[in-house]
Amino acid sequence: MTEEQTGAWVGDRVWDEEAGREGIVSDMRGDGTYLLREVHAWSLTWTALNADKLTVTVPREERIKRDRKA
């Protein structure tokens, strides 16, 4: 990516204001929809239609570093 990243990206841990819960971005669709999954379970997923309602709590790179240390 040549520009500074803004907003949530795949792999980021985010707070979804509309859903009232935290998740990890697992996909971004072409129509701007974000697919999120539960932090500790792959089976629970939901979509976020408004990127403005997502707040990055742990960027992907930091999350990976934490997981490797655990």
N, CA, C and O atoms as a Maestro MAE file, in Angstrom:
{
 s_m_m2io_version
 :::
 2.0.0
}

f_m_ct {
 s_m_title
 :::
 protein
 m_atom[280] {
  # First column is atom index #
  i_m_mmod_type
  r_m_x_coord
  r_m_y_coord
  r_m_z_coord
  i_m_residue_number
  s_m_chain_name
  s_m_pdb_residue_name
  s_m_pdb_atom_name
  i_m_atomic_number
  :::
  1 25 0.840 -1.169 0.000 1 A "MET " " N  " 7
  2 3 0.000 0.000 0.000 1 A "MET " " CA " 6
  3 2 0.892 1.240 0.000 1 A "MET " " C  " 6
  4 15 1.805 1.346 0.819 1 A "MET " " O  " 8
  5 25 0.645 2.136 -0.871 2 A "THR " " N  " 7
  6 3 1.517 3.300 -0.990 2 A "THR " " CA " 6
  7 2 1.065 4.464 -0.111 2 A "THR " " C  " 6
  8 15 1.883 5.307 0.258 2 A "THR " " O  " 8
  9 25 -0.196 4.524 0.221 3 A "GLU " " N  " 7
  10 3 -0.709 5.602 1.051 3 A "GLU " " CA " 6
  11 2 -0.820 5.145 2.496 3 A "GLU " " C  " 6
  12 15 -0.843 3.947 2.778 3 A "GLU " " O  " 8
  13 25 -0.889 6.103 3.405 4 A "GLU " " N  " 7
  14 3 -1.105 5.802 4.814 4 A "GLU " " CA " 6
  15 2 -2.479 5.150 4.972 4 A "GLU " " C  " 6
  16 15 -3.479 5.662 4.469 4 A "GLU " " O  " 8
  17 25 -2.521 4.008 5.680 5 A "GLN " " N  " 7
  18 3 -3.784 3.319 5.889 5 A "GLN " " CA " 6
  19 2 -4.653 4.083 6.871 5 A "GLN " " C  " 6
  20 15 -4.182 4.519 7.921 5 A "GLN " " O  " 8
  21 25 -5.913 4.241 6.529 6 A "THR " " N  " 7
  22 3 -6.871 4.845 7.436 6 A "THR " " CA " 6
  23 2 -8.027 3.884 7.608 6 A "THR " " C  " 6
  24 15 -8.411 3.202 6.658 6 A "THR " " O  " 8
  25 25 -8.580 3.819 8.783 7 A "GLY " " N  " 7
  26 3 -9.708 2.943 9.039 7 A "GLY " " CA " 6
  27 2 -9.284 1.503 9.230 7 A "GLY " " C  " 6
  28 15 -8.096 1.183 9.260 7 A "GLY " " O  " 8
  29 25 -10.272 0.646 9.357 8 A "ALA " " N  " 7
  30 3 -10.046 -0.781 9.610 8 A "ALA " " CA " 6
  31 2 -9.593 -1.493 8.345 8 A "ALA " " C  " 6
  32 15 -9.951 -1.109 7.232 8 A "ALA " " O  " 8
  33 25 -8.800 -2.536 8.540 9 A "TRP " " N  " 7
  34 3 -8.295 -3.343 7.444 9 A "TRP " " CA " 6
  35 2 -8.338 -4.805 7.871 9 A "TRP " " C  " 6
  36 15 -8.445 -5.090 9.064 9 A "TRP " " O  " 8
  37 25 -8.258 -5.727 6.936 10 A "VAL " " N  " 7
  38 3 -8.312 -7.151 7.235 10 A "VAL " " CA " 6
  39 2 -7.243 -7.512 8.271 10 A "VAL " " C  " 6
  40 15 -6.071 -7.165 8.125 10 A "VAL " " O  " 8
  41 25 -7.677 -8.214 9.314 11 A "GLY " " N  " 7
  42 3 -6.780 -8.634 10.382 11 A "GLY " " CA " 6
  43 2 -6.803 -7.732 11.597 11 A "GLY " " C  " 6
  44 15 -6.327 -8.120 12.664 11 A "GLY " " O  " 8
  45 25 -7.351 -6.528 11.454 12 A "ASP " " N  " 7
  46 3 -7.439 -5.605 12.584 12 A "ASP " " CA " 6
  47 2 -8.524 -6.059 13.560 12 A "ASP " " C  " 6
  48 15 -9.567 -6.571 13.154 12 A "ASP " " O  " 8
  49 25 -8.263 -5.865 14.838 13 A "ARG " " N  " 7
  50 3 -9.280 -6.068 15.869 13 A "ARG " " CA " 6
  51 2 -9.996 -4.738 16.023 13 A "ARG " " C  " 6
  52 15 -9.352 -3.703 16.196 13 A "ARG " " O  " 8
  53 25 -11.331 -4.756 15.961 14 A "VAL " " N  " 7
  54 3 -12.103 -3.519 15.945 14 A "VAL " " CA " 6
  55 2 -13.270 -3.576 16.921 14 A "VAL " " C  " 6
  56 15 -13.740 -4.652 17.290 14 A "VAL " " O  " 8
  57 25 -13.724 -2.402 17.330 15 A "TRP " " N  " 7
  58 3 -14.967 -2.260 18.078 15 A "TRP " " CA " 6
  59 2 -16.027 -1.823 17.077 15 A "TRP " " C  " 6
  60 15 -15.876 -0.808 16.397 15 A "TRP " " O  " 8
  61 25 -17.111 -2.611 16.995 16 A "ASP " " N  " 7
  62 3 -18.229 -2.299 16.110 16 A "ASP " " CA " 6
  63 2 -19.295 -1.593 16.943 16 A "ASP " " C  " 6
  64 15 -19.999 -2.220 17.734 16 A "ASP " " O  " 8
  65 25 -19.401 -0.291 16.753 17 A "GLU " " N  " 7
  66 3 -20.326 0.532 17.534 17 A "GLU " " CA " 6
  67 2 -21.780 0.106 17.328 17 A "GLU " " C  " 6
  68 15 -22.561 0.086 18.279 17 A "GLU " " O  " 8
  69 25 -22.140 -0.231 16.099 18 A "GLU " " N  " 7
  70 3 -23.529 -0.619 15.820 18 A "GLU " " CA " 6
  71 2 -23.891 -1.960 16.440 18 A "GLU " " C  " 6
  72 15 -25.002 -2.126 16.945 18 A "GLU " " O  " 8
  73 25 -22.973 -2.915 16.411 19 A "ALA " " N  " 7
  74 3 -23.243 -4.234 16.981 19 A "ALA " " CA " 6
  75 2 -22.986 -4.263 18.486 19 A "ALA " " C  " 6
  76 15 -23.494 -5.136 19.188 19 A "ALA " " O  " 8
  77 25 -22.200 -3.312 18.976 20 A "GLY " " N  " 7
  78 3 -21.888 -3.269 20.402 20 A "GLY " " CA " 6
  79 2 -20.965 -4.375 20.853 20 A "GLY " " C  " 6
  80 15 -21.075 -4.868 21.976 20 A "GLY " " O  " 8
  81 25 -20.039 -4.775 19.966 21 A "ARG " " N  " 7
  82 3 -19.094 -5.840 20.316 21 A "ARG " " CA " 6
  83 2 -17.804 -5.706 19.516 21 A "ARG " " C  " 6
  84 15 -17.723 -4.982 18.524 21 A "ARG " " O  " 8
  85 25 -16.805 -6.435 19.991 22 A "GLU " " N  " 7
  86 3 -15.492 -6.414 19.367 22 A "GLU " " CA " 6
  87 2 -15.333 -7.621 18.456 22 A "GLU " " C  " 6
  88 15 -15.842 -8.703 18.747 22 A "GLU " " O  " 8
  89 25 -14.626 -7.427 17.357 23 A "GLY " " N  " 7
  90 3 -14.382 -8.510 16.420 23 A "GLY " " CA " 6
  91 2 -13.112 -8.265 15.627 23 A "GLY " " C  " 6
  92 15 -12.420 -7.264 15.817 23 A "GLY " " O  " 8
  93 25 -12.824 -9.193 14.739 24 A "ILE " " N  " 7
  94 3 -11.660 -9.093 13.868 24 A "ILE " " CA " 6
  95 2 -12.154 -9.041 12.426 24 A "ILE " " C  " 6
  96 15 -12.988 -9.850 12.019 24 A "ILE " " O  " 8
  97 25 -11.638 -8.091 11.664 25 A "VAL " " N  " 7
  98 3 -12.031 -7.964 10.259 25 A "VAL " " CA " 6
  99 2 -11.455 -9.158 9.501 25 A "VAL " " C  " 6
  100 15 -10.239 -9.343 9.452 25 A "VAL " " O  " 8
  101 25 -12.338 -9.967 8.908 26 A "SER " " N  " 7
  102 3 -11.861 -11.132 8.169 26 A "SER " " CA " 6
  103 2 -11.966 -10.952 6.660 26 A "SER " " C  " 6
  104 15 -11.334 -11.691 5.905 26 A "SER " " O  " 8
  105 25 -12.763 -9.970 6.208 27 A "ASP " " N  " 7
  106 3 -12.871 -9.723 4.771 27 A "ASP " " CA " 6
  107 2 -13.475 -8.343 4.547 27 A "ASP " " C  " 6
  108 15 -14.223 -7.827 5.377 27 A "ASP " " O  " 8
  109 25 -13.132 -7.767 3.412 28 A "MET " " N  " 7
  110 3 -13.735 -6.510 2.972 28 A "MET " " CA " 6
  111 2 -14.267 -6.750 1.566 28 A "MET " " C  " 6
  112 15 -13.514 -7.094 0.655 28 A "MET " " O  " 8
  113 25 -15.540 -6.568 1.404 29 A "ARG " " N  " 7
  114 3 -16.161 -6.807 0.108 29 A "ARG " " CA " 6
  115 2 -16.117 -5.560 -0.761 29 A "ARG " " C  " 6
  116 15 -15.957 -4.446 -0.263 29 A "ARG " " O  " 8
  117 25 -16.257 -5.757 -2.034 30 A "GLY " " N  " 7
  118 3 -16.179 -4.663 -2.990 30 A "GLY " " CA " 6
  119 2 -17.216 -3.569 -2.788 30 A "GLY " " C  " 6
  120 15 -16.999 -2.426 -3.190 30 A "GLY " " O  " 8
  121 25 -18.346 -3.913 -2.166 31 A "ASP " " N  " 7
  122 3 -19.392 -2.911 -1.938 31 A "ASP " " CA " 6
  123 2 -19.178 -2.110 -0.656 31 A "ASP " " C  " 6
  124 15 -20.034 -1.313 -0.273 31 A "ASP " " O  " 8
  125 25 -18.029 -2.319 0.015 32 A "GLY " " N  " 7
  126 3 -17.717 -1.578 1.238 32 A "GLY " " CA " 6
  127 2 -18.166 -2.253 2.511 32 A "GLY " " C  " 6
  128 15 -18.008 -1.693 3.595 32 A "GLY " " O  " 8
  129 25 -18.722 -3.447 2.404 33 A "THR " " N  " 7
  130 3 -19.159 -4.205 3.570 33 A "THR " " CA " 6
  131 2 -17.968 -4.904 4.205 33 A "THR " " C  " 6
  132 15 -17.137 -5.488 3.510 33 A "THR " " O  " 8
  133 25 -17.890 -4.843 5.528 34 A "TYR " " N  " 7
  134 3 -16.844 -5.537 6.277 34 A "TYR " " CA " 6
  135 2 -17.438 -6.808 6.864 34 A "TYR " " C  " 6
  136 15 -18.532 -6.779 7.428 34 A "TYR " " O  " 8
  137 25 -16.727 -7.923 6.736 35 A "LEU " " N  " 7
  138 3 -17.124 -9.163 7.375 35 A "LEU " " CA " 6
  139 2 -16.271 -9.295 8.637 35 A "LEU " " C  " 6
  140 15 -15.042 -9.294 8.569 35 A "LEU " " O  " 8
  141 25 -16.932 -9.407 9.780 36 A "LEU " " N  " 7
  142 3 -16.239 -9.501 11.064 36 A "LEU " " CA " 6
  143 2 -16.475 -10.863 11.684 36 A "LEU " " C  " 6
  144 15 -17.501 -11.499 11.442 36 A "LEU " " O  " 8
  145 25 -15.512 -11.307 12.490 37 A "ARG " " N  " 7
  146 3 -15.681 -12.564 13.222 37 A "ARG " " CA " 6
  147 2 -15.425 -12.299 14.694 37 A "ARG " " C  " 6
  148 15 -14.725 -11.356 15.064 37 A "ARG " " O  " 8
  149 25 -16.002 -13.144 15.516 38 A "GLU " " N  " 7
  150 3 -15.798 -13.064 16.962 38 A "GLU " " CA " 6
  151 2 -14.307 -13.183 17.265 38 A "GLU " " C  " 6
  152 15 -13.591 -13.888 16.555 38 A "GLU " " O  " 8
  153 25 -13.837 -12.518 18.289 39 A "VAL " " N  " 7
  154 3 -12.413 -12.505 18.628 39 A "VAL " " CA " 6
  155 2 -11.894 -13.896 18.951 39 A "VAL " " C  " 6
  156 15 -10.806 -14.265 18.507 39 A "VAL " " O  " 8
  157 25 -12.648 -14.669 19.711 40 A "HIS " " N  " 7
  158 3 -12.157 -15.976 20.173 40 A "HIS " " CA " 6
  159 2 -12.884 -17.162 19.545 40 A "HIS " " C  " 6
  160 15 -12.728 -18.295 20.000 40 A "HIS " " O  " 8
  161 25 -13.667 -16.912 18.515 41 A "ALA " " N  " 7
  162 3 -14.394 -18.011 17.860 41 A "ALA " " CA " 6
  163 2 -14.574 -17.680 16.384 41 A "ALA " " C  " 6
  164 15 -15.027 -16.589 16.037 41 A "ALA " " O  " 8
  165 25 -14.223 -18.616 15.526 42 A "TRP " " N  " 7
  166 3 -14.352 -18.393 14.074 42 A "TRP " " CA " 6
  167 2 -15.777 -18.565 13.593 42 A "TRP " " C  " 6
  168 15 -16.129 -18.070 12.522 42 A "TRP " " O  " 8
  169 25 -16.615 -19.265 14.370 43 A "SER " " N  " 7
  170 3 -17.938 -19.621 13.876 43 A "SER " " CA " 6
  171 2 -18.935 -18.467 13.887 43 A "SER " " C  " 6
  172 15 -19.878 -18.471 13.096 43 A "SER " " O  " 8
  173 25 -18.751 -17.484 14.760 44 A "LEU " " N  " 7
  174 3 -19.681 -16.368 14.834 44 A "LEU " " CA " 6
  175 2 -19.175 -15.212 13.980 44 A "LEU " " C  " 6
  176 15 -18.116 -14.646 14.251 44 A "LEU " " O  " 8
  177 25 -19.946 -14.864 12.941 45 A "THR " " N  " 7
  178 3 -19.565 -13.766 12.053 45 A "THR " " CA " 6
  179 2 -20.747 -12.825 11.883 45 A "THR " " C  " 6
  180 15 -21.898 -13.206 12.094 45 A "THR " " O  " 8
  181 25 -20.447 -11.595 11.501 46 A "TRP " " N  " 7
  182 3 -21.476 -10.615 11.183 46 A "TRP " " CA " 6
  183 2 -20.893 -9.600 10.208 46 A "TRP " " C  " 6
  184 15 -19.682 -9.559 9.990 46 A "TRP " " O  " 8
  185 25 -21.754 -8.794 9.633 47 A "THR " " N  " 7
  186 3 -21.294 -7.787 8.691 47 A "THR " " CA " 6
  187 2 -21.482 -6.391 9.274 47 A "THR " " C  " 6
  188 15 -22.392 -6.141 10.064 47 A "THR " " O  " 8
  189 25 -20.606 -5.504 8.868 48 A "ALA " " N  " 7
  190 3 -20.703 -4.089 9.228 48 A "ALA " " CA " 6
  191 2 -20.821 -3.304 7.931 48 A "ALA " " C  " 6
  192 15 -19.965 -3.405 7.052 48 A "ALA " " O  " 8
  193 25 -21.868 -2.536 7.822 49 A "LEU " " N  " 7
  194 3 -22.127 -1.792 6.597 49 A "LEU " " CA " 6
  195 2 -21.540 -0.389 6.624 49 A "LEU " " C  " 6
  196 15 -21.424 0.258 5.583 49 A "LEU " " O  " 8
  197 25 -21.167 0.087 7.818 50 A "ASN " " N  " 7
  198 3 -20.691 1.456 7.962 50 A "ASN " " CA " 6
  199 2 -19.298 1.460 8.573 50 A "ASN " " C  " 6
  200 15 -19.149 1.254 9.777 50 A "ASN " " O  " 8
  201 25 -18.287 1.691 7.762 51 A "ALA " " N  " 7
  202 3 -16.901 1.691 8.233 51 A "ALA " " CA " 6
  203 2 -16.656 2.776 9.270 51 A "ALA " " C  " 6
  204 15 -15.749 2.652 10.093 51 A "ALA " " O  " 8
  205 25 -17.451 3.834 9.240 52 A "ASP " " N  " 7
  206 3 -17.298 4.912 10.218 52 A "ASP " " CA " 6
  207 2 -17.649 4.465 11.631 52 A "ASP " " C  " 6
  208 15 -17.279 5.132 12.597 52 A "ASP " " O  " 8
  209 25 -18.354 3.353 11.763 53 A "LYS " " N  " 7
  210 3 -18.755 2.834 13.074 53 A "LYS " " CA " 6
  211 2 -17.769 1.800 13.604 53 A "LYS " " C  " 6
  212 15 -18.001 1.208 14.658 53 A "LYS " " O  " 8
  213 25 -16.659 1.576 12.876 54 A "LEU " " N  " 7
  214 3 -15.633 0.638 13.313 54 A "LEU " " CA " 6
  215 2 -14.425 1.412 13.838 54 A "LEU " " C  " 6
  216 15 -13.921 2.319 13.176 54 A "LEU " " O  " 8
  217 25 -13.975 1.045 15.022 55 A "THR " " N  " 7
  218 3 -12.802 1.670 15.625 55 A "THR " " CA " 6
  219 2 -11.741 0.598 15.837 55 A "THR " " C  " 6
  220 15 -12.000 -0.399 16.511 55 A "THR " " O  " 8
  221 25 -10.559 0.785 15.276 56 A "VAL " " N  " 7
  222 3 -9.477 -0.185 15.441 56 A "VAL " " CA " 6
  223 2 -9.007 -0.143 16.890 56 A "VAL " " C  " 6
  224 15 -8.605 0.907 17.390 56 A "VAL " " O  " 8
  225 25 -9.061 -1.309 17.568 57 A "THR " " N  " 7
  226 3 -8.584 -1.404 18.950 57 A "THR " " CA " 6
  227 2 -7.187 -1.997 19.000 57 A "THR " " C  " 6
  228 15 -6.382 -1.620 19.851 57 A "THR " " O  " 8
  229 25 -6.891 -2.934 18.084 58 A "VAL " " N  " 7
  230 3 -5.553 -3.520 17.986 58 A "VAL " " CA " 6
  231 2 -5.258 -3.746 16.499 58 A "VAL " " C  " 6
  232 15 -5.911 -4.570 15.858 58 A "VAL " " O  " 8
  233 25 -4.287 -3.026 15.954 59 A "PRO " " N  " 7
  234 3 -3.933 -3.238 14.545 59 A "PRO " " CA " 6
  235 2 -3.423 -4.666 14.317 59 A "PRO " " C  " 6
  236 15 -2.912 -5.307 15.236 59 A "PRO " " O  " 8
  237 25 -3.566 -5.143 13.106 60 A "ARG " " N  " 7
  238 3 -3.174 -6.507 12.746 60 A "ARG " " CA " 6
  239 2 -1.754 -6.847 13.186 60 A "ARG " " C  " 6
  240 15 -1.524 -7.900 13.781 60 A "ARG " " O  " 8
  241 25 -0.808 -5.969 12.900 61 A "GLU " " N  " 7
  242 3 0.592 -6.251 13.221 61 A "GLU " " CA " 6
  243 2 0.795 -6.461 14.721 61 A "GLU " " C  " 6
  244 15 1.518 -7.369 15.130 61 A "GLU " " O  " 8
  245 25 0.159 -5.626 15.537 62 A "GLU " " N  " 7
  246 3 0.272 -5.739 16.990 62 A "GLU " " CA " 6
  247 2 -0.403 -7.015 17.488 62 A "GLU " " C  " 6
  248 15 0.111 -7.688 18.382 62 A "GLU " " O  " 8
  249 25 -1.556 -7.343 16.906 63 A "ARG " " N  " 7
  250 3 -2.278 -8.553 17.297 63 A "ARG " " CA " 6
  251 2 -1.447 -9.803 17.022 63 A "ARG " " C  " 6
  252 15 -1.419 -10.725 17.838 63 A "ARG " " O  " 8
  253 25 -0.769 -9.837 15.874 64 A "ILE " " N  " 7
  254 3 0.075 -10.980 15.519 64 A "ILE " " CA " 6
  255 2 1.238 -11.097 16.494 64 A "ILE " " C  " 6
  256 15 1.569 -12.199 16.931 64 A "ILE " " O  " 8
  257 25 1.863 -9.975 16.842 65 A "LYS " " N  " 7
  258 3 2.975 -9.994 17.811 65 A "LYS " " CA " 6
  259 2 2.499 -10.545 19.151 65 A "LYS " " C  " 6
  260 15 3.189 -11.359 19.764 65 A "LYS " " O  " 8
  261 25 1.338 -10.114 19.610 66 A "ARG " " N  " 7
  262 3 0.784 -10.595 20.884 66 A "ARG " " CA " 6
  263 2 0.514 -12.088 20.836 66 A "ARG " " C  " 6
  264 15 0.829 -12.811 21.781 66 A "ARG " " O  " 8
  265 25 -0.077 -12.556 19.720 67 A "ASP " " N  " 7
  266 3 -0.407 -13.971 19.583 67 A "ASP " " CA " 6
  267 2 0.842 -14.845 19.577 67 A "ASP " " C  " 6
  268 15 0.819 -15.953 20.112 67 A "ASP " " O  " 8
  269 25 1.919 -14.368 18.986 68 A "ARG " " N  " 7
  270 3 3.165 -15.124 18.935 68 A "ARG " " CA " 6
  271 2 3.824 -15.237 20.292 68 A "ARG " " C  " 6
  272 15 4.488 -16.234 20.577 68 A "ARG " " O  " 8
  273 25 3.649 -14.217 21.144 69 A "LYS " " N  " 7
  274 3 4.226 -14.234 22.481 69 A "LYS " " CA " 6
  275 2 3.463 -15.149 23.424 69 A "LYS " " C  " 6
  276 15 4.028 -15.659 24.391 69 A "LYS " " O  " 8
  277 25 2.165 -15.362 23.143 70 A "ALA " " N  " 7
  278 3 1.310 -16.164 24.035 70 A "ALA " " CA " 6
  279 2 1.616 -17.636 23.950 70 A "ALA " " C  " 6
  280 15 0.984 -18.438 24.637 70 A "ALA " " O  " 8
  :::
 }
 m_bond[279] {
  # First column is bond index #
  i_m_from
  i_m_to
  i_m_order
  :::
  1 1 2 1
  2 2 3 1
  3 3 4 2
  4 3 5 1
  5 5 6 1
  6 6 7 1
  7 7 8 2
  8 7 9 1
  9 9 10 1
  10 10 11 1
  11 11 12 2
  12 11 13 1
  13 13 14 1
  14 14 15 1
  15 15 16 2
  16 15 17 1
  17 17 18 1
  18 18 19 1
  19 19 20 2
  20 19 21 1
  21 21 22 1
  22 22 23 1
  23 23 24 2
  24 23 25 1
  25 25 26 1
  26 26 27 1
  27 27 28 2
  28 27 29 1
  29 29 30 1
  30 30 31 1
  31 31 32 2
  32 31 33 1
  33 33 34 1
  34 34 35 1
  35 35 36 2
  36 35 37 1
  37 37 38 1
  38 38 39 1
  39 39 40 2
  40 39 41 1
  41 41 42 1
  42 42 43 1
  43 43 44 2
  44 43 45 1
  45 45 46 1
  46 46 47 1
  47 47 48 2
  48 47 49 1
  49 49 50 1
  50 50 51 1
  51 51 52 2
  52 51 53 1
  53 53 54 1
  54 54 55 1
  55 55 56 2
  56 55 57 1
  57 57 58 1
  58 58 59 1
  59 59 60 2
  60 59 61 1
  61 61 62 1
  62 62 63 1
  63 63 64 2
  64 63 65 1
  65 65 66 1
  66 66 67 1
  67 67 68 2
  68 67 69 1
  69 69 70 1
  70 70 71 1
  71 71 72 2
  72 71 73 1
  73 73 74 1
  74 74 75 1
  75 75 76 2
  76 75 77 1
  77 77 78 1
  78 78 79 1
  79 79 80 2
  80 79 81 1
  81 81 82 1
  82 82 83 1
  83 83 84 2
  84 83 85 1
  85 85 86 1
  86 86 87 1
  87 87 88 2
  88 87 89 1
  89 89 90 1
  90 90 91 1
  91 91 92 2
  92 91 93 1
  93 93 94 1
  94 94 95 1
  95 95 96 2
  96 95 97 1
  97 97 98 1
  98 98 99 1
  99 99 100 2
  100 99 101 1
  101 101 102 1
  102 102 103 1
  103 103 104 2
  104 103 105 1
  105 105 106 1
  106 106 107 1
  107 107 108 2
  108 107 109 1
  109 109 110 1
  110 110 111 1
  111 111 112 2
  112 111 113 1
  113 113 114 1
  114 114 115 1
  115 115 116 2
  116 115 117 1
  117 117 118 1
  118 118 119 1
  119 119 120 2
  120 119 121 1
  121 121 122 1
  122 122 123 1
  123 123 124 2
  124 123 125 1
  125 125 126 1
  126 126 127 1
  127 127 128 2
  128 127 129 1
  129 129 130 1
  130 130 131 1
  131 131 132 2
  132 131 133 1
  133 133 134 1
  134 134 135 1
  135 135 136 2
  136 135 137 1
  137 137 138 1
  138 138 139 1
  139 139 140 2
  140 139 141 1
  141 141 142 1
  142 142 143 1
  143 143 144 2
  144 143 145 1
  145 145 146 1
  146 146 147 1
  147 147 148 2
  148 147 149 1
  149 149 150 1
  150 150 151 1
  151 151 152 2
  152 151 153 1
  153 153 154 1
  154 154 155 1
  155 155 156 2
  156 155 157 1
  157 157 158 1
  158 158 159 1
  159 159 160 2
  160 159 161 1
  161 161 162 1
  162 162 163 1
  163 163 164 2
  164 163 165 1
  165 165 166 1
  166 166 167 1
  167 167 168 2
  168 167 169 1
  169 169 170 1
  170 170 171 1
  171 171 172 2
  172 171 173 1
  173 173 174 1
  174 174 175 1
  175 175 176 2
  176 175 177 1
  177 177 178 1
  178 178 179 1
  179 179 180 2
  180 179 181 1
  181 181 182 1
  182 182 183 1
  183 183 184 2
  184 183 185 1
  185 185 186 1
  186 186 187 1
  187 187 188 2
  188 187 189 1
  189 189 190 1
  190 190 191 1
  191 191 192 2
  192 191 193 1
  193 193 194 1
  194 194 195 1
  195 195 196 2
  196 195 197 1
  197 197 198 1
  198 198 199 1
  199 199 200 2
  200 199 201 1
  201 201 202 1
  202 202 203 1
  203 203 204 2
  204 203 205 1
  205 205 206 1
  206 206 207 1
  207 207 208 2
  208 207 209 1
  209 209 210 1
  210 210 211 1
  211 211 212 2
  212 211 213 1
  213 213 214 1
  214 214 215 1
  215 215 216 2
  216 215 217 1
  217 217 218 1
  218 218 219 1
  219 219 220 2
  220 219 221 1
  221 221 222 1
  222 222 223 1
  223 223 224 2
  224 223 225 1
  225 225 226 1
  226 226 227 1
  227 227 228 2
  228 227 229 1
  229 229 230 1
  230 230 231 1
  231 231 232 2
  232 231 233 1
  233 233 234 1
  234 234 235 1
  235 235 236 2
  236 235 237 1
  237 237 238 1
  238 238 239 1
  239 239 240 2
  240 239 241 1
  241 241 242 1
  242 242 243 1
  243 243 244 2
  244 243 245 1
  245 245 246 1
  246 246 247 1
  247 247 248 2
  248 247 249 1
  249 249 250 1
  250 250 251 1
  251 251 252 2
  252 251 253 1
  253 253 254 1
  254 254 255 1
  255 255 256 2
  256 255 257 1
  257 257 258 1
  258 258 259 1
  259 259 260 2
  260 259 261 1
  261 261 262 1
  262 262 263 1
  263 263 264 2
  264 263 265 1
  265 265 266 1
  266 266 267 1
  267 267 268 2
  268 267 269 1
  269 269 270 1
  270 270 271 1
  271 271 272 2
  272 271 273 1
  273 273 274 1
  274 274 275 1
  275 275 276 2
  276 275 277 1
  277 277 278 1
  278 278 279 1
  279 279 280 2
  :::
 }
}
